[in-house]
Amino acid sequence: MDWLQAVGALKREPVRPVYALVGPEPFLVRRFLHLLAERMGESGAPPFVERHRFDEEGCAGAIAACQTPSLFSEASIIVLEQVHALTSARGNGKVDLTPLEAYLDHPVPDRVLVLTVEADKLDERKRASKLLKKHRIVDCHPPKDADAQRLLRELANELGLSIEDSALKELWRRCRMLTMCRQELDKLAAYAAGDRIDAAVVEELVAEPVEDNVFHWVEGVLQGKAQTSVRIMNEMRMRGTDALSLLALIAHRLRLIGFVRIFQQQGIPETTMAARLRAHPFAVKQAARMAAMVSITQVEQLLLIVADAEHDIKSGRADADLALEWVVMACLASSSRPAWAR
């Protein structure tokens, strides 16, 4: 179930004995647990929350806690964190989930077991995953843009921040994860010191995503700006992006520009391009702006340069940093050649 739908159901329906929070967004996991505790505390004392880690003790400790009367509170939430055995990740085949499977068949009514799984999805071949379908599985993936900005507005109000909608929109565009947005809001609040936060403040303090920097790099190459391209490449390396990942990102962006260029020639609107390419509309908008500067032949030449550099790094024929510098220079040289020479 979608996270927002699950929160709505939590407010309307009786609390269920088992929840599985599946997805890579720790912010959504923490917030759901907070809302669950609030919901359970409406009729009396706040619930006692007990945490167990699957990677340290398996599921036995959490199951025992669910089956043992609590000395602290009548209502208890037992959280079993990082249940990686419910995914298809390597090394999970020998994990014994029999106690969890037995509990999911017959959960204790006055306890709430919450499983957290930081993965894209459950392995539905496993019996425990199938049994979870009888309960409530909550999707904790990054939400859609409109839902994310709504959650950020709620969070900003809770923090007492005065922030413009345009600033929240830019913050989400740069972070794409609510967990990161939460951290950046603390930084923005400290900087603003009570003043209103606008989009310009976000642009100044929150780093651009690597994907946007790759677009700026490509733009610098196409415009023959060697200094700009080298600076952006060095910034991405300093932020910890390895050479092969950078080359993969550059190739992905170049392919996007190439496809957009073809679609432009066919008169296809950008919204349709985004749907066909399964790309974010903002990325398509950036690609469309740069597609006007380049021919399909030139995109193909740039992709060949990137592919050659990747091969040289993987085969040990070139140092990663030197290969990246060569990519910049070779791409600049290719872009500066007249059309008849390409």
NORBELNOR-V570701 format. One line per field, one symbol per residue. ss: DSSP state (@ for helix, = for strand, . for the rest). phi: phi as a letter, one per 40 degrees, with the letter a starting at -180 (. if undefined). Layout:
# NORBELNOR-V570701
ss->???
phi->???
This chain:
# NORBELNOR-V570701
ss->.=@@@@@@@@@@.....=====...@@@@@@@@@@@@@@@.......======@@@@..@@@@@@@@........======..@@@...........@@@@@@@@.....=======.........@@@@@@...====.....@@@@@@@@@@@@@@@...=.@@@@@@@@@@@..@@@@@@@@@@@@@@@....=.@@@@@@@....@@@@@@@@@@@@@...@@@@@@@@@@@@@....@@@@@@@@@@@@@@@@@@@@@@@....@@@@@@@@...@@@@@@@@@@@....@@@@@@@@@@@@@@@@@@@.....@@@@@@@@@@@@@@@@@..@@@.
phi->.ddcccccccccbccccabbbbiccdccccccccccccccccciccccbbbbbccbbgbccccccccbdccbaccbbbbbcfccccbcccgcccccbdcccccccaccccbbcbbbbcacacccccccccccccbbbbcbcdccdccccccccccccccgccbcdccccccccccgbcccdcccccccccccfgcccbccccccbbcccddccccccccccccgcccccccccccccccgccccccccccccccccccccdcccccgcccccddcccfbcdccccccccccccbccdcdccccccccccccccccgcacdccccccddccccccccccdccc
